[in-house]
Amino acid sequence: MALGGSQKGGGAAVKGLRLLTMTRGPDGFGFHLYTNKERHGQYIKNVAINSPSDLAGMLPGDHVLSVDNHSVIGESHHQVVERVRLGTGEKKILVIDMETEDEMAARKESINPEDAIVMIPRSPPPEPPPTKDVGTPEPILNFDLSNMESARKRGGKRSKEMVKNRSWKESVDAYNKL
């Protein structure tokens, strides 16, 4: 499928034809390109979540038609990758999804870049708030195990004293005082 000039385009937006604008992030644009030999062209294989390409609206399976208003139809994988890598600023990438491409091919329509939906990139998700270091939690009860051991050795007299008509906390406090 070739990019046409103004053969068909009457200014009506074509559903799956999208012009994406993105700026390279610290890890690149966040998509993988592959050559689809059956369909003859460069297609998107993977899009990293929250990457510049994801936020711009790129989807796996999209056919890359142009990079910075230069048609890449018929170019090799290496040539398209170099066009994407060229420069450091904003990139404008024209893509079409496979379904729309097949529908247009069946109707023998050419693709007019002027009919693309201009996508506005989404904002990245907010950063999660920093986790507060709460440190080591204070023990709820200060329980001295040495007192328990001595009570066990004396036949449990202290433990019997603790249980008489007391709440659990009162019993523990009484035990620790002994």
Phi, psi and chi 1 to 4 in degrees:
 res  aa     phi    psi   chi1   chi2   chi3   chi4
   1 MET       -  132.9  177.7  157.2  -73.9      -
   2 ALA  -104.0  155.9      -      -      -      -
   3 LEU   -82.1  129.9  -74.6  179.0      -      -
   4 GLY  -103.4  165.3      -      -      -      -
   5 GLY   -81.4 -101.1      -      -      -      -
   6 SER  -119.0   33.2   55.3      -      -      -
   7 GLN   -61.1  -49.2  -70.2  105.4  -30.1      -
   8 LYS  -112.0  -29.0  175.5   71.6  177.4  161.6
   9 GLY   -65.2  115.9      -      -      -      -
  10 GLY  -110.1   21.8      -      -      -      -
  11 GLY    88.5   -1.4      -      -      -      -
  12 ALA   -82.1  128.4      -      -      -      -
  13 ALA   -66.4  138.6      -      -      -      -
  14 VAL   -99.2  124.1  174.8      -      -      -
  15 LYS   -44.2  -52.2  158.9 -174.1   80.5  149.7
  16 GLY   -97.7    4.0      -      -      -      -
  17 LEU   -95.9  117.6 -177.1   62.1      -      -
  18 ARG  -132.1  138.1  -57.6  177.0  -40.6  -79.9
  19 LEU  -101.7  115.2 -179.6   61.9      -      -
  20 LEU  -103.7  137.9  -48.7  175.2      -      -
  21 THR  -118.2  127.8  -56.4      -      -      -
  22 MET  -148.1  155.0   61.9 -169.8   81.3      -
  23 THR  -117.9  135.6  -56.1      -      -      -
  24 ARG   -57.3  132.3  179.8 -180.0  -75.6  115.6
  25 GLY   -94.8 -176.4      -      -      -      -
  26 PRO   -61.3  -25.8    7.7  -11.8      -      -
  27 ASP  -108.8   24.4  -62.5  -38.3      -      -
  28 GLY    91.2 -153.4      -      -      -      -
  29 PHE   -91.2  -19.6  -68.3  104.5      -      -
  30 GLY    85.4   30.7      -      -      -      -
  31 PHE  -139.4  157.2   68.6   89.7      -      -
  32 HIS  -115.5  133.7  -69.0 -108.2      -      -
  33 LEU  -104.5  143.3 -164.8   65.4      -      -
  34 TYR  -141.6  158.0   76.5  100.0      -      -
  35 THR   -90.9  119.5  -58.5      -      -      -
  36 ASN   -93.4  103.8 -172.9  -35.3      -      -
  37 LYS   -71.3  -27.8  -66.7  178.4 -178.4  173.2
  38 GLU   -71.9  -37.6  -66.7  173.8    8.6      -
  39 ARG   -99.4   -7.5  -63.1  179.2   73.4   93.7
  40 HIS    59.9   80.5  -54.6  -71.3      -      -
  41 GLY   168.2 -178.0      -      -      -      -
  42 GLN  -101.5  124.5  -59.3  -57.2  -48.8      -
  43 TYR  -123.5  158.4  -72.8   77.6      -      -
  44 ILE   -85.7  126.5  -56.7  -58.2      -      -
  45 LYS   -93.3  -54.4 -176.2  173.5 -174.3  175.8
  46 ASN  -132.3  148.2  -61.4  -42.0      -      -
  47 VAL  -129.0  121.0  178.3      -      -      -
  48 ALA   -71.3  137.3      -      -      -      -
  49 ILE   -62.3  134.1  -64.5  171.6      -      -
  50 ASN    62.8   17.4  -66.0  -33.5      -      -
  51 SER   -80.7  167.2   65.5      -      -      -
  52 PRO   -55.0  -38.7  -28.6   36.4      -      -
  53 SER   -69.4  -37.7   56.8      -      -      -
  54 ASP   -65.0  -46.2  177.2   40.8      -      -
  55 LEU   -65.6  -26.8  -61.8  172.9      -      -
  56 ALA   -78.5  -19.5      -      -      -      -
  57 GLY   109.7   11.9      -      -      -      -
  58 MET   -71.9  143.9 -172.9  174.9  -81.3      -
  59 LEU  -130.3  147.9  -59.3  169.8      -      -
  60 PRO   -58.2  138.6  -24.0   33.9      -      -
  61 GLY    95.6  -11.0      -      -      -      -
  62 ASP   -64.6  141.4  -77.8  -15.1      -      -
  63 HIS   -95.0  124.2 -177.4 -178.7      -      -
  64 VAL   -81.9  120.8  177.8      -      -      -
  65 LEU  -102.1  -38.4  -57.9  174.2      -      -
  66 SER  -151.1  154.9   73.2      -      -      -
  67 VAL  -127.6  122.2  176.1      -      -      -
  68 ASP    51.2   49.6  -68.6  -26.5      -      -
  69 ASN    63.5   18.6  -63.3  -40.5      -      -
  70 HIS  -114.5  120.0 -179.5   83.6      -      -
  71 SER   -61.1  134.5  174.1      -      -      -
  72 VAL  -111.0    9.6  -64.2      -      -      -
  73 ILE   -66.4  127.2  -66.8  175.7      -      -
  74 GLY    89.6   -8.6      -      -      -      -
  75 GLU   -81.8  155.3  -70.2 -170.3   -6.0      -
  76 SER   -74.7  166.6   70.8      -      -      -
  77 HIS   -56.6  -46.9  177.3   80.3      -      -
  78 HIS   -59.8  -42.8  178.2   74.0      -      -
  79 GLN   -63.3  -41.3  -70.4  171.4  -47.3      -
  80 VAL   -68.3  -43.1  176.2      -      -      -
  81 VAL   -58.9  -43.5  168.0      -      -      -
  82 GLU   -64.1  -37.3  -73.9  -54.8  -51.0      -
  83 ARG   -63.4  -40.2  -76.3 -157.9 -171.1  -77.8
  84 VAL   -67.6  -40.9  171.6      -      -      -
  85 ARG   -73.0  -26.3  -73.8 -175.4  179.5  162.3
  86 LEU   -59.1  130.4 -173.1   65.8      -      -
  87 GLY    80.0  172.3      -      -      -      -
  88 THR  -121.9  -10.2   57.5      -      -      -
  89 GLY   -88.1 -146.1      -      -      -      -
  90 GLU   -73.6  142.5 -171.7  175.4   83.1      -
  91 LYS  -115.4  140.1  -72.5  -72.8  169.5 -163.9
  92 LYS  -115.7  116.3  -66.2 -165.7  178.8  -67.8
  93 ILE  -120.7  123.2  -59.2  177.2      -      -
  94 LEU   -92.7  123.9 -178.1   66.7      -      -
  95 VAL  -130.0  159.9  -62.6      -      -      -
  96 ILE  -139.1  139.8 -171.5  167.6      -      -
  97 ASP   -77.4  157.6   65.0   46.3      -      -
  98 MET   -61.2  -38.5  -74.0 -170.5 -145.6      -
  99 GLU   -62.7  -47.7  179.9 -176.8   -9.8      -
 100 THR   -65.7  -40.0  -57.2      -      -      -
 101 GLU   -60.2  -43.9 -176.0  177.0   34.9      -
 102 ASP   -65.8  -41.0  -69.1  -16.2      -      -
 103 GLU   -62.7  -43.3  -71.1  171.6    4.1      -
 104 MET   -68.1  -37.3  -69.4 -178.4   77.1      -
 105 ALA   -65.6  -39.8      -      -      -      -
 106 ALA   -63.8  -33.4      -      -      -      -
 107 ARG   -89.4    2.7  -66.8 -169.6  -55.8 -102.4
 108 LYS    56.8   37.5  -61.7 -172.8 -177.5  -18.6
 109 GLU   -93.3  141.7  -67.6 -179.1   37.5      -
 110 SER   -90.1  159.8   61.0      -      -      -
 111 ILE   -89.6  127.3  -62.7  170.8      -      -
 112 ASN  -109.8  115.6 -176.6   -8.5      -      -
 113 PRO   -56.2  -25.0  -23.9   32.6      -      -
 114 GLU   -68.7  -16.8  -66.2  173.0   12.3      -
 115 ASP   -89.7    3.0  -67.2  -20.0      -      -
 116 ALA   -72.1  146.4      -      -      -      -
 117 ILE   -80.7  124.0  -63.2  170.4      -      -
 118 VAL   -83.4  114.4  177.4      -      -      -
 119 MET   -86.0  136.4  -58.3  -66.9  -72.5      -
 120 ILE   -97.4  120.9  -61.6  170.7      -      -
 121 PRO   -59.9  140.6  -19.3   29.1      -      -
 122 ARG   -72.5  156.8  -63.5 -175.0  -32.6 -100.2
 123 SER   -77.2  147.8  -62.6      -      -      -
 124 PRO   -66.5  154.3   16.0  -21.6      -      -
 125 PRO   -64.5  152.2   22.0  -29.6      -      -
 126 PRO   -65.7  150.1   21.9  -28.9      -      -
 127 GLU   -68.8  140.8  -67.9  -69.2  -35.7      -
 128 PRO   -66.5  147.3   18.7  -25.8      -      -
 129 PRO   -63.3  148.0   20.9  -28.1      -      -
 130 PRO   -63.2  143.2   17.6  -24.4      -      -
 131 THR   -76.9  136.4   56.3      -      -      -
 132 LYS   -86.4  128.8 -173.8  176.6  177.5 -177.6
 133 ASP   -77.2  110.4 -176.5   18.2      -      -
 134 VAL   -89.0   -6.8  -66.2      -      -      -
 135 GLY    69.9 -161.9      -      -      -      -
 136 THR   -83.8  126.9  -53.3      -      -      -
 137 PRO   -66.4  145.0   20.7  -27.2      -      -
 138 GLU   -70.9  142.0  -70.2  -67.6  -37.4      -
 139 PRO   -66.9  141.8   17.7  -25.0      -      -
 140 ILE   -68.4  -41.6  -64.2  172.1      -      -
 141 LEU  -123.0  135.6  -59.7  174.1      -      -
 142 ASN   -89.0   98.7 -172.2    4.9      -      -
 143 PHE  -110.5  118.1 -159.1   69.7      -      -
 144 ASP   -93.7  112.1 -173.0   -1.9      -      -
 145 LEU   -70.9  -24.7  -65.2  176.9      -      -
 146 SER   -64.6  -36.5   62.2      -      -      -
 147 ASN   -64.7  -37.3  -73.9  -16.9      -      -
 148 MET   -64.3  -41.6  -77.5 -179.2   56.8      -
 149 GLU   -65.1  -42.2 -176.6   61.7   23.7      -
 150 SER   -68.0  -34.7   62.7      -      -      -
 151 ALA   -66.5  -38.5      -      -      -      -
 152 ARG   -63.8  -40.9 -172.6 -174.2   62.8   76.6
 153 LYS   -66.5  -32.3  -73.4  179.8 -177.3  175.2
 154 ARG   -86.8   12.0  -73.4 -164.9  -59.9  -88.6
 155 GLY    88.1   15.4      -      -      -      -
 156 GLY    78.7   17.9      -      -      -      -
 157 LYS   -59.6  -41.4  -70.0 -179.1 -174.9  174.7
 158 ARG   -66.2  -40.8  -71.6 -174.4  179.6  177.0
 159 SER   -64.5  -34.6   57.8      -      -      -
 160 LYS   -68.3  -36.9  -71.1  177.6 -173.2  170.4
 161 GLU   -62.4  -40.2  -91.0  -56.1  -57.0      -
 162 MET   -66.7  -35.7  -69.4 -176.5  -13.8      -
 163 VAL   -75.1  -26.9  176.0      -      -      -
 164 LYS   -58.4  111.9  -72.5 -176.2 -175.0  173.6
 165 ASN    45.5   43.4  -59.2  -38.0      -      -
 166 ARG  -131.3  153.9  -66.3 -173.8  179.6  151.3
 167 SER   -76.1  169.6   69.8      -      -      -
 168 TRP   -58.3  -49.1  168.9 -109.6      -      -
 169 LYS   -62.9  -42.5 -176.4  161.4 -179.9   10.0
 170 GLU   -62.1  -37.9  -70.3  171.5  -27.5      -
 171 SER   -65.7  -43.0  -64.7      -      -      -
 172 VAL   -65.8  -44.0  170.1      -      -      -
 173 ASP   -60.3  -44.1  -71.0  -17.4      -      -
 174 ALA   -63.6  -40.1      -      -      -      -
 175 TYR   -63.6  -43.9 -175.4   79.7      -      -
 176 ASN   -67.8  -25.6  -75.1  -29.2      -      -
 177 LYS   -78.4  -22.1  -71.1  178.5 -174.3  173.8
 178 LEU   -72.5      -  -63.9  174.9      -      -
